[in-house]
C-alpha cells in the first residue's frame, strides 16, 4: 500500500536529500587529498642535468679504466720479467721483482677502491645538486596544481598509480627549462 505524501512535503523531502548530498560532496571535496607521483629515476635519466651527470660519470669511468689498464700492464711487465729471468736472475733480484709485483697488485687494489669511492661521491654530489635544482620545480608545480603530496613512484612507496597522477614528464620539462634559463641568465 502506497502512502501519499503531500506535494509540498515531497519537495521538502527531495530538497533535504539534495542538500544532504551537496553537503556530503562538499565534505568529501574538503577532505580529498590531491596526490601526484613522479619517477625520479626517469627524471635523472631524461633531464639535461641528469644527462650531464651521466656523461661526467661515464668519462670518469673511462679514465679510471684506462689508468687501471696502465697499472695492470706495469704489474704484468714486472711479473713477466720475474718469470723470464727466473733461471738467470739472482735470488735477491728475483725476490725484489716479486716484491715489486706484489706492491703493484696492492696499488691496483687501492686504486680501484679509491676510484670506486670517488665515483660514488661524484654521483651522490651530482644527484644532490639535481635535487636542489628540482626543489623549486616541485614547489611551483605543487602550488599551481594544489598537490598535498608528491611521491616518488618506486616499488614499496607507490603500489599502483595511473598516468593521470604521474607528473614525471612535466617535471623533466620544467627542470630543463629552469636549468636553461639559469644557464642563459648567468652568461
C-alpha positions as MATLAB code, in Angstrom:
seq = 'XXXXXXXXXXXXXXXXXXXXXXXXXXXXXXXXXXXXXXXXXXXXXXXXXXXXXXXXXXXXXXXXXXXXXXXXXXXXXXXXXXXXXXXXXXXXXXXXXXXXXXXXXXXXXXXXXXXXXXXXXXXXXXXXXXXXXXXXXXXXXXXXXXXXXXXXXXXXXXXXXXXXXXXXXXXXXXXXXXXXXXXXXXX';
ca = [
       0.000    0.000    0.000;
       1.398    3.357   -1.032;
       1.167    6.303    1.249;
       0.504    9.569   -0.448;
       2.889   12.314    0.527;
       1.568   15.814    0.062;
       3.277   17.678   -2.796;
       4.814   20.280   -0.527;
       6.240   17.638    1.821;
       7.596   15.744   -1.201;
       9.503   18.786   -2.380;
      10.871   19.369    1.111;
      11.951   15.743    1.345;
      13.607   15.880   -2.083;
      15.304   19.157   -1.141;
      16.601   17.609    2.066;
      18.098   14.699    0.145;
      19.723   17.029   -2.385;
      21.028   19.273    0.362;
      22.429   16.306    2.251;
      24.112   15.072   -0.950;
      25.523   18.535   -1.539;
      26.950   18.661    1.975;
      28.444   15.198    1.558;
      30.040   16.230   -1.737;
      31.363   19.419   -0.134;
      32.733   17.477    2.849;
      34.347   14.938    0.524;
      35.879   17.753   -1.510;
      37.331   19.415    1.579;
      38.899   16.188    2.832;
      40.147   14.896   -0.521;
      43.909   14.705   -0.708;
      45.435   15.596   -4.049;
      48.366   13.312   -4.835;
      50.885   13.203   -7.678;
      53.663   10.761   -8.414;
      56.972   11.313  -10.139;
      59.555    8.768  -11.271;
      62.768   10.414  -10.062;
      64.903    7.807  -11.791;
      63.340    8.803  -15.129;
      63.841   12.477  -14.250;
      67.547   11.814  -13.657;
      67.837    9.903  -16.958;
      65.798   12.269  -19.163;
      66.664   15.717  -17.796;
      69.582   17.800  -19.039;
      71.252   17.896  -15.586;
      70.843   14.117  -15.343;
      72.339   13.591  -18.793;
      75.257   15.872  -17.914;
      75.891   13.908  -14.712;
      75.738   10.617  -16.615;
      78.250   11.907  -19.187;
      80.562   13.084  -16.401;
      80.364    9.690  -14.672;
      80.984    7.830  -17.947;
      84.072    9.946  -18.670;
      85.331    9.350  -15.138;
      84.793    5.601  -15.536;
      86.580    5.580  -18.892;
      89.552    7.484  -17.420;
      89.708    5.126  -14.429;
      89.564    2.110  -16.711;
      92.439    3.457  -18.853;
      94.559    4.165  -15.761;
      93.709    0.720  -14.345;
      94.829   -0.943  -17.571;
      98.095    1.002  -17.455;
      98.706   -0.133  -13.872;
      97.898   -3.751  -14.803;
     100.324   -3.631  -17.723;
     103.072   -2.346  -15.436;
     102.384   -5.142  -12.929;
     102.320   -7.744  -15.703;
     105.638   -6.447  -17.065;
     107.259   -6.950  -13.651;
     105.755  -10.443  -13.360;
     106.941  -11.286  -16.871;
     110.493  -10.086  -16.109;
     110.486  -12.205  -12.955;
     109.272  -15.345  -14.747;
     111.584  -14.914  -17.764;
     114.577  -14.201  -15.580;
     113.835  -16.994  -13.130;
     116.909  -19.002  -14.190;
     119.272  -16.140  -14.944;
     118.488  -13.727  -12.088;
     119.934  -13.942   -8.630;
     117.593  -14.940   -5.811;
     117.889  -11.428   -4.434;
     116.887   -9.814   -7.743;
     114.058  -12.340   -8.201;
     112.722  -11.629   -4.681;
     112.954   -7.914   -5.445;
     110.862   -8.342   -8.621;
     108.284  -10.484   -6.789;
     108.026   -7.843   -4.063;
     107.637   -5.134   -6.730;
     104.861   -7.178   -8.388;
     103.043   -7.612   -5.046;
     103.354   -3.883   -4.362;
     101.894   -3.103   -7.788;
      98.986   -5.510   -7.155;
      98.306   -3.788   -3.827;
      98.483   -0.401   -5.548;
      95.985   -1.625   -8.177;
      93.504   -2.768   -5.489;
      93.931    0.505   -3.602;
      93.483    2.463   -6.850;
      90.239    0.593   -7.631;
      88.883    1.113   -4.113;
      89.790    4.809   -4.111;
      88.281    5.402   -7.541;
      85.121    3.491   -6.637;
      84.663    5.729   -3.585;
      85.468    8.810   -5.674;
      82.924    7.770   -8.319;
      80.230    7.168   -5.690;
      80.956   10.543   -4.125;
      80.775   12.238   -7.546;
      77.464   10.510   -8.285;
      75.944   11.375   -4.889;
      77.038   15.015   -5.119;
      75.633   15.247   -8.642;
      72.307   13.759   -7.545;
      72.147   16.160   -4.600;
      72.786   19.059   -6.972;
      69.914   17.888   -9.197;
      67.676   17.532   -6.137;
      68.445   21.157   -5.226;
      67.513   22.183   -8.779;
      64.313   20.122   -8.541;
      63.095   21.694   -5.300;
      61.722   24.933   -6.823;
      60.234   22.937   -9.713;
      58.333   20.701   -7.303;
      57.295   23.667   -5.190;
      55.869   25.653   -8.107;
      54.042   22.644   -9.535;
      52.655   21.750   -6.101;
      51.351   25.299   -5.637;
      49.952   25.610   -9.178;
      48.081   22.325   -9.046;
      47.365   22.325   -5.316;
      49.011   18.953   -4.596;
      49.058   17.833   -0.995;
      51.596   15.069   -1.613;
      54.099   14.318   -4.374;
      55.527   10.799   -4.097;
      58.478    9.125   -5.785;
      56.978    6.357   -7.922;
      59.077    3.443   -6.678;
      58.027   -0.030   -5.519;
      57.272   -0.020   -1.830;
      56.253    3.637   -1.849;
      53.658    3.632   -4.622;
      51.962    0.303   -5.228;
      49.878    1.401   -8.200;
      49.078    4.648   -9.973;
      47.641    5.863  -13.243;
      49.180    8.128  -15.842;
      46.699   10.791  -14.661;
      48.706   11.399  -11.466;
      52.188   10.910  -12.997;
      53.880   14.311  -13.384;
      57.330   12.991  -14.405;
      57.287   14.450  -17.924;
      56.182   17.853  -16.622;
      58.965   17.801  -14.007;
      61.602   16.957  -16.651;
      60.300   19.743  -18.918;
      60.303   22.352  -16.162;
      63.704   21.285  -14.812;
      65.234   21.572  -18.275;
      63.619   24.996  -18.708;
      64.843   26.216  -15.326;
      68.389   24.966  -15.954;
      68.351   26.515  -19.419;
      67.100   29.812  -18.023;
      69.729   29.764  -15.259;
      72.454   28.929  -17.781;
      71.485   31.670  -20.241;
      70.908   34.206  -17.482;
      74.305   33.644  -15.914;
      76.397   34.132  -19.045;
];
